[in-house]
Amino acid sequence: MTLLTPSYRPPGLTAARRKTIPIIVVAPKDLAAWKKSQDPLARALLTGQRFTGEASQLLLLPPRNPDAAYRCLVGAGDPVDPFALAAAARQLDAAQTYHLEPYGQSKTHQQALVVGWSLGCEGYHRKTSPAPAFASLTWPKDCDRAAASRLIGGICQTRALINAPAQEQSPHDLAQTARRLAKAFGARITVWQGRKLDAAFPALAAVGNTSPRPPRMIDLTWGAERTRAPRVTLVGKGVCFDTGGLNLKPAPAMLLMKKDMGGAAHALGLAAMIMHAKLNLRLRVLIPAADNVVDGNAMRPLDIITTRKGLTIEVGHTDAEGRVILADALAAACEQKPDLLLDFATLTGAARVALGSEIPALFSNDEKLAREMLKNSRQTGDPLWQLPLYGPYARHIKATPADITNASRNPFGGAIEAALFLKAFVDPAIAWAHLDMMAYTIDSRPGRPRGGEAMGLRTCFALLAARYGTRARPRGRSDR
């Protein structure tokens, strides 16, 4: 399993070597100027091959002298596509090492191109044989290796967790991954299970106790508690497999349900990036982990579940279990009064209908926080789209024999109703944002293979890095 640890080394990147082949990256707006500086043969090849500088275009050019190596020309796109080099990483000779010769790109663009190259070399190939080989790129001189490694590692870790088959991703396995991260970064971890979980997190227990793979509440903390550093809490939905329960999903809807712990994968990925960067904050990560299965003791429609907060939930649909387990986690998160609360969840198909599979829906009870997240989204090229927490729709999730229902009979606005459900378990004085995401790429592109995907991760890390900066590494221990 790929994990971002202090010793993480990104795929496809290597230290400088004496003999390497140049990769020249040119955008359409700079192509004419670059072309003028080339010899007649190179200019003829550019014209004959119709090279325009479009993102990911690749053209091999002859050497300028007999002793030199051939040159690779790659289109950067306009604006610069951070994945412009991802295809080249797979297309070029795996036995060779290359170096970057950007033409007109800023240092920020160069770093993004390096990240894209590395992600082009990454993939979930553990079950394939033989594993594919990729070319190597030397680190550019001015590249911030730690920042690039952190971004690559956070994305790869998130993808790997989502891509793991459900047979290898039980609540216990997810807890073990969290333990490994805690050990790597000197964090503290408590894993609730059994009777203690039943008493402390009754809604999570109601969903997960019917599985032969019992539920866990994973509670990871990092940072010196005696400091006055801001508290940031991350919550991630960890449904390790979702059959839909007694309201059984049809086969096509169940096919990708190993990804229903994508929110947990994002919370752990972001946590690893925070700890790797040593941000000046006190971090807490809460992951309710459970299977939602068919069983004689499974929750039934119109059952009533008591939550940690004391609110009661009427089960309107057993396939709306994610918000039920998140209710306990959000309630626990708010007891510590964090300065910022972020939750990640593969929560509703309604959000995918509204925004498609590639754009997470953002909900927030704090407009300043929402504006800041959207600004970082634009700057990082990591898309989010804000949907409203429209208060009048809360009437649809009111229940008669209980406080709230997990699924209304209203067929419209499902993502908003789900967010309003979560909002009922959040202290209104706490700045909170909720990301409802697909966490999966359904069609392969260079650097973005079909499978688990990190969505909103770069945006959230940029937000936290801008707010909290860095500090010295905290002391801590891992309770194994």
Stockholm file with secondary structure:
# STOCKHOLM 1.0

chainA/1-480         MTLLTPSYRPPGLTAARRKTIPIIVVAPKDLAAWKKSQDPLARALLTGQRFTGEASQLLLLPPRNPDAAYRCLVGAGDPVDPFALAAAARQLDAAQTYHLEPYGQSKTHQQALVVGWSLGCEGYHRKTSPAPAFASLTWPKDCDRAAASRLIGGICQTRALINAPAQEQSPHDLAQTARRLAKAFGARITVWQGRKLDAAFPALAAVGNTSPRPPRMIDLTWGAERTRAPRVTLVGKGVCFDTGGLNLKPAPAMLLMKKDMGGAAHALGLAAMIMHAKLNLRLRVLIPAADNVVDGNAMRPLDIITTRKGLTIEVGHTDAEGRVILADALAAACEQKPDLLLDFATLTGAARVALGSEIPALFSNDEKLAREMLKNSRQTGDPLWQLPLYGPYARHIKATPADITNASRNPFGGAIEAALFLKAFVDPAIAWAHLDMMAYTIDSRPGRPRGGEAMGLRTCFALLAARYGTRARPRGRSDR
#=GR chainA/1-480 SS CCCCCTTCCCTTEECCCSSCEEEEEECHHHHHHHHHTSCHHHHHHHHHTTCCCCTTCEEEECCSSTTSCCEEEEECTTTTCTTTTHHHHHHSCTTCEEEEEEESCCHHHHHHHHHHHHHHHCCCCTTSSSCCCCCEEECCTTCCHHHHHHHHHHHHHHHHHHHSCGGGCCHHHHHHHHHHHHHHHTCEEEEECHHHHHHHCHHHHHHHTTSSSCCEEEEEEESCTTSCCCEEEEEECEEEEECCTTSCCCHHHHTTGGGGGHHHHHHHHHHHHHHHHTBSSEEEEEEEEEEECCCTTSCCTTCEEECTTSCEEECSCTTCCHHHHHHHHHHHHHTTCCSEEEEEECCCHHHHHHHCSSSCEEEESCHHHHHHHHHHHHHHTCCCEECCCCGGGGGGGBCSSSSEESSCSCCSCHHHHHHHHHHTTSCTTSCEEEEECCCEESSCBTTBCSEECCCSHHHHHHHHHHHHCBCCCCCCCCCC
#=GC SS_cons         CCCCCTTCCCTTEECCCSSCEEEEEECHHHHHHHHHTSCHHHHHHHHHTTCCCCTTCEEEECCSSTTSCCEEEEECTTTTCTTTTHHHHHHSCTTCEEEEEEESCCHHHHHHHHHHHHHHHCCCCTTSSSCCCCCEEECCTTCCHHHHHHHHHHHHHHHHHHHSCGGGCCHHHHHHHHHHHHHHHTCEEEEECHHHHHHHCHHHHHHHTTSSSCCEEEEEEESCTTSCCCEEEEEECEEEEECCTTSCCCHHHHTTGGGGGHHHHHHHHHHHHHHHHTBSSEEEEEEEEEEECCCTTSCCTTCEEECTTSCEEECSCTTCCHHHHHHHHHHHHHTTCCSEEEEEECCCHHHHHHHCSSSCEEEESCHHHHHHHHHHHHHHTCCCEECCCCGGGGGGGBCSSSSEESSCSCCSCHHHHHHHHHHTTSCTTSCEEEEECCCEESSCBTTBCSEECCCSHHHHHHHHHHHHCBCCCCCCCCCC
//
